[in-house]
Amino acid sequence: MTDTIWPPDFTATRGAKYIVLVQSLRNAVRTGTLKQGTRLPPVRELAYELGITPGTVARAYKLAVEEGLVETTVGRGTYVTGARAVSDIPEPLINSGQPDMVNFRAAQVVNVGQSSAILAQLQELSADNSRQYFLYPTEETDRSAREAVVDWIGQGRAGRITADDVVLAMGAQNATIIALQSVLHGPAPIILTDELAYPGVRHAARLLRAKVIGVEMDEEGLRPDRLEHLLREHGAQALLTSAEAHSPTTTRTSLARRKEIVEIARRHQLQIIEDDCHCIWWEGRPAYREMCPELSWYISSLTKSVSSSLRFGFIVPPQGQTRLVRQVAQSSFYGLPQPIIDLGEALLRSGEAGNIRARVRSLINERVQDAVNCLGSWDISYNYDVSFIWLKLPQGWRGSSFVRACERAGIMLKAADEFALADGASPNAVRIGLSVDMEQGAFRAALTKMSDILTKPPSHADV
């Protein structure tokens, strides 16, 4: 029975084997290989068969119980329940907060009163009777906005670009999908990405019927040796990465490391798609589009720095590909709505977008400092211009158990599991979003409560 469930090369699998074990269970339940009522092998028997430790199997069974895949009864064993269907529908990317809960799950823009500035711009636009809103948007009607985007990006960041190098999109996620649609081809396309990646990467790959493979990282970002190895082993058409502000770890890829990655990309003709949306303040490091304009894409938006509600994003494709990318975008949604084009341009040209970004940066700086003050005794990674921190959990805690403990205390977090790929490693860590809309005292109190929880790991956390 087990030969039809566990991967034949399981013993050679790298990373967190219990995650692979659970993924195999999920697949077997979904496909009907394991029927409701099927009895799974005892822990020690399966551990012996797969050549792994009983503790690994026990942890996998425990996680499967938590997901509703199986149930364990003392004296009877572990059985497939069928109580909760394993759905092919992924979790939504946008999750609303719950009443009376502090939502540290989100990494959206922080509230600095931008709503009033946006409303003021809308009022100015409504007073201009010369504006026409009854035809499709075109290259002519969005050109002025694209020129404003060029000024916003700044020269030296994504290369020497003009409005003709920019394509507008409905946020960075939409821009990423457009880029992948332009790049991927063949019956089984492969995307390489950071080993821990924003869930939107998996959603995009799923929509495009592409396989996504994680590239191991270290303190400087993607490991060039692992990137080269994966390219030789699997081949790939695109590398999707965030070099300036990686979510969830806050890692910033060093300039030396970026140069190594560019050299590899050129050798393998690999397209580099850089999602820069979490970077709210540029400090002069060139994006891949500046370093390798013939193969690299620059993607960003106003979502994290100005307003998450605008859905105003932009793409700078590699040299010579803008016409193709504009056609792909038009085939997808005809074009960004003209009122949003005009509003985005007005915010950029009036200076309001810059003013909002400066206030966002100032408040995020304060929030990060508060987080360092409250959680600095723990193993945290942070960047003063990034709206989240990365907390590596101390011994005795696992990501899922810590998230549940925080939920009981009225705090919502994202465990590392939510950023791990299906067959990838998942460290015992959580991402803590700092953009929650609350006053400073309550914000600090929630962080202090989290620190207190960390001092009291459950006795069963290492089982």
N, C-alpha and C positions, 0 to 999 in steps of 0.2 A: 504493500500500500504506500509506503513512504517513498519508494523510488519514483512514483508519479507526481510527487509534490515537491520534494526538495531539489534544488538545482544540482545537476550531476557534478559540477565543479565546486560544490559548496565549501569543501575543506580548503580550497585555494582562494576563497573570497576574502578580499581585504576589508578592514574596517569592522563595524559593529555587526557581528554575525547574528545577534538576536533580532536585529532589524530585518535582515535578509530572511530569517526564519518566519517572522511575522508576515512579511510581504508574500512569502510562499503560501502561508495560510490564507491570506486575503484572496490571492489569486485562485486557490483551490476551492474556496467557498463560492467565489463569484462565478467560476466556470462550472460548478457542480461536481468537480472531482471529489470533493468531500461533501457528502450529503448530511442533512440534519440527523443527529443521533449517532454519527460515526464516532467511535472511540479512538482517541489518539494514543500513541504509545506512551507508556510511563516515562517520566523524565530521564531516569538513568538509562533505560533501554534506548531511547532516541539519541541521547548523548553518546552512548557507545557506538551506535550505528553510524552517526555523522562524524565521530571523532572530535567532539567538542566537550566542554565541561558541562556537568549537570546544572551548574549555576546559570550558564548561558541559556539553556533550554528552559529552566524555571523562569527566568526573566522574560523570555519570549512568550511563554504560556501566560504569565501574569499580564503582559501588555495585551495579549489577545483576549483575555478575560475582560479587561478594561474597555476594549473596543466592541465587546458583545459578540465576538466570533465564536468563543467557546465558553463553557462553564466547567468548573472543577468542584467536585464533591468528594469529601474525605471518605475513603473506603470504596468509591465507585470509579474514580479516575476522571479524565478530561474528555468532554464530548463537544462536538459541534452543535451549537444551539440553533442556528438559523433564526434566532429571535430578532436580530437586526440585519437587514439586507446589506450586503457590501455593494455600495453604489458606484457606478462609473462616473457619477457627477462629482466633480471636485468641490472642495469647500470654497465658498465665495471669497474673493479677494478683499471685499469691503465688509467689515463686520461692525454693526452698530454697538455702542456701549450698552450696558445694562443699568437699570436704575439702582442707585445706592452702591455702584461699583466704580472704583477708580480704574479707568481704562488706559493701562500702560501698553496695550497691544498695538495701538496705532502708531504710525510714523508719518503723520500728515503735517501740514503747516500749522504752526502755533497761532493762536488768535491774538492779533495785535491791533484789532479794530479795523482791519482792511475792508470789512463790509461797508462802512460808511464811505470810504474812498471809492469803492467800486460803484456804489449807488450814485455818488456825485458824478462820476464819469458817465454813467448811464443817462443821467439827467441832461448832461451837456450834449450827448449824442442825440437824445430825443428832441432837443431844441433845433437840431440841424435838419431842416426840411428838405435839403438837397439830397439826402441819402436815400437810396433806392433799395428796397428789400423785397423784390419779387422774382429775380432771376437767379440762376445758379452762380455760385462763386467761381471765379476764373483766375488764371495767372495774372490778369490785369487788375482784378479787384483785390487781390491779396498781396500785390507786389509791395505796396507801401508798408504793410505789416511785416513782410519778410525783411525789408530794409531795416526796420526797427529791431527785429530779432538779431540781425547781424551786429548792430551796435550793442545789443544786450549781451551777446556772447563775448564780443571783444576780439580784436585781432591778436593772434599768437596763441589762442587757446585751441581752436579747431582748424588752424591754417588761415591763409589769407583768402577770405571768402567774401562773396557778394550775395545779393538777394537771389541771384540765379542758382546759387548752391544750396538754397534752403527749401525744404518742403514742410508745410504745416501739417500737424496731426492733432488728434483729440487726446492729448496727454502722452506721457512717455510709454505707457503700455501699448497703446495703439501704434505709436511710432516704432516700437520694437517689432510688433507683428508685421508692419509694413516692410521693415528692413528684412526680416526673415523671409517674407513672401517673395521679396526681390532676389534673395540669395539662394534659397534652397531649391533643389531640383532632384529629379530621380525618384525611384520608388521607395527608397529607405534613407532619407536624409538624416544627417547626424549633426547635432549642436553640441559644442563643448561649452561648459560654463563653470563658474566657481563651485567648489564642492558643497558649500553652503550658499544657497541662492534664494533670492526673493521668490515666493511662490508663484508670482506672475510668469516666471521663466517656464515653469512646468506647465502652466495653463496655456502659454503660447505654443509650446512644443506639442501639446496635446491637440490643439486646434489644427496644427499644420501636419499632423501625423508624422512627427519627427521624433527620433530618439535623442534623449539628452543625457550626456555623460559628464560627470563632475571631474574637475581638475583639482588635485590636492593643492593646498595653500600653506604658506608659512607666514611669519610676521611681516614679510615684504609683499605679500600678495600671491598670485599664481606661481607655482613652481615651474620654471622653464623645462626642467628635465622631464617632469610628468606630462607637460603639454606636448613635448616632442614625442614621448613614448606613445601617448594616446593617438596622436596623429599618424604615427607609423602603424599602430595596431588596428585602428578603426577607420582612419580617414575622417575628415569632417569638412563641412563647407563654411562653418561660422563658429567664431568664439564670441560668446555673449558675456560681458564682464563689466564690472564697475571698479575703476582704478582709483578714483579720487575719494570716494566715501562708500565703502562696501557695506551692504546690508546683508547679514546682521552684525558683522564683527567690528565695524568701523575702520577696518584695515585700509591704509592708503599705500598703494603700490609705489615703490620707490622709482625714481627716474632711471636708475641703472637697470632695474628689473623690467621696466617698460621697454627699454632698448633691446634687452634680450628677447622679449616676447615679439617685438617687431621683426627682429632678424629671423625668428622661427616662422612667423607668418609669411614673410617674403619667400622663404625656402619652400613652403608648402602651399603658397597661394591661398592662404587662409584669410577670410574676411573677419575683421575685428569689429564687433558692434559694441560700442561703449555707451552704457546708460549712465549719464551723469546727473540724474534728476535729484539725487540726495545731496549734491554739492550746492550749498547756498552761498558760498563765498569763495571766489577763485583767488589763489595765492601764487599764480604764475607758472605752475607746472603744466607742460603741454599735454593735451589729450592725444590719444593715438591718431586722431585725424590730422593733427599738426605734424606728427612724427612720420606717419606713413599714409599720405593722402590718397595713394592709389588703391589701398585695400581697406581703409578704416572708415567707420561711421561714427558720427557724434550725435547723440540723442539726449535731449533734455526737455524741460517744461517749466512752467511757472508753479507747478503743483506744490512743491516743498518750500518755495521761497516767497511766494506771493499769495496764491489762493488755490486750494485743492478743488474748488467748485468750478473753476473756469474751463478746465480740460483744454488748456492751450499748450500744445507741445510742438516740437520742431525736430527735424532731421537734417543733418548735413551728410549726404552720401559721399562715397569715394568720388574722386574726380571722374567726370564723364558719365556718371550714372544718374544724375538728377532727373533727366527726362524719363527714364524708365521708372524711377521711384514715384514720380508724380503720376504717371499712368496707373501704377499699382494702387496708389492712394485714391485716385478718382474711381477706379473700378470697385474699391471697397465702400466708399461713402460719399463720392462725388466731390467732397471738399468740406473743409471746416465751415460751419455756418457763418454767413457774412456778418451778422450782428456780433458774434464772438470774435471774429477777425478784427472788426472795428474797435471793440472794447479792449482787446489785447493790445492793439496798436496804441490806443489812447492812453492806456496805463503806462506803456513803455515810453512813449514820446513825452508825456506830461511830467515824467519824473516820479509819478506816484508809485510805480512798480519798484523803482530803486529805493524810495523812502520806506516802503513796506518791507522790502528785503532787509534794509538796515535795522529796522525795529525787530524783525524776526530774528536776525542774527544776534542782536543784543539780548533778547529774552532767552534764546537757546543757550547763549553763553552763561547766563545766570542759572538756567536749569541744570546744565551740565555741572556747574560748580556746586550747586546744591546736592546733586547726585554724588559727586566726589566727596563732599563733606559727610554725607550720610552713609555712603557705602564704600568709602575709600579703604576701609580695613579689609575688604574682600578683593578678590581677583577680578578687576574690571578693566575693560578697554574702552576708551572714549576719545572723542575729538570735539573740541569746543565749538566747532561749526556744524556738528551733526546732531540731529534731533533724537538720538537714542544712544544707549550704552549697551555693552555686551558684558554679561556677568557669568563668569565660570564658577560653577557651584562647588562648594567645599565637599570633602568626603562625607558620605552619609546621605547626600541628596542626589536625586536624579531629576532631570528636567520635568518629567511628567508629575512626579510626586511634589516637587516644589511649586509647580503651577497650581496644583490642586490645593495645596496648603495656603497659597496666597489667595486663591478664590474664596476659600472659607473665611479669610480675613477681609474680603471685599476688594481684592486687587486682582486685575486681569493682566496676564503676561503672555508672551509667545515663547514657547520652548524651542530649543534648537531643532527638535524633530520636525517642526513645521517648515524649516528651511533646508532640511536634508533631502537629497534625491532618493528615489525608491531603493536603490541598492548601495547608498552611500553611508559613510560613517556619520554618527550624530553625537557630538560631545555633550557632556552634562553641563549645559549652559542655557541661559535665557537672554532674550533681547528685551530691554526695557525702554519703551517709547516715552519721550519726555514732552510731547506736545499736547498732553491732556489739558483741557480748558478748566483750570481751577486756580484759586488764589495761592500765594506762595506758602502760607502757613500750612494749609491742608496738603499741599504738594510735598513739603518736607516731612510732614507727619506720616504720609503714606510710605515714603522711602525709609523712614526710621522703623516703621512697623515691619517692612520687608527685611531690614537688617536684623531685627529681633527674631524673625522667623528663621533666618539662616543659622542662628545660634542653636536651634533646637531641631536637629534632623530626626526623622522617625527611626526607631530602632530597626525597622524592617527594610530600610531603604537600600541596603546592600544585598538583599536576597534576590 
